[in-house]
Amino acid sequence: MLEHEFQCPYCWESITMLLDTSVAQQTYVEDCEICCNPIEIQVVFENNELHAFEANDIEQ
């Protein structure tokens, strides 16, 4: 697991999430711990190191 800090695309607050390094490519939705809005998380790991990270709002 890797703790990663980033800015929420809704409230712009700095938040942290634990990322699972055992899965090379992932896309999932997790709520912001501050404003509770859903964030689409996309991560790519290479050799258990974070290679790419995106946190996007979900258009409804």
N, C-alpha and C positions, 0 to 999 in steps of 0.2 A: 504494500500500500504506500501511496505517496500523498502527502498533504500539499495541496496547491491553492494559492491565493490568487483571486481575480476580482474584477469589478462586475457587480450585477448589472445586466443590460436594462433593467427597469429603474431601480432606485440609485444606482451608481455607487452603492456602498461596497466596501472591500469585504469579501467573504472568503472562507476557505472550505474546501471539500476534500474528502479522501478519495483518491483515484486508485482503481485496481490495476496494478502493473502486470498482472498475469494474463490479461487479454490485450492483444496487440492493437486492435481497433475497436472502438466502442462509440455508440451513440445512444444516449438515454436522456430522460427528463428528470430533473430534480428541482424541488422548490427552493427559492432563496430563503435563507434563515432569517432575514430581516423583513422583507416585504411579502413573502410567501407566494410570489408569482412563479410560474413554471419556467425553468430555464432548460433549453436544449443544450446538452453537453456533448461535444465531439472530441475524442482524444485519440492520439496515435502514439504508441510506444515502440521504440526500437531498442533491442537489447536491454529491456526493463528501464529505459530512460525516456522521459517525455520528449517526443519529437514534435508534436503539434497539439494545440489546444484551442477550442473555440467554445464560447458561451454565448448563445443567442436567445433573444426573446422569441416567444411562440406567438405568431399572429393568429388571432381568433376570428 
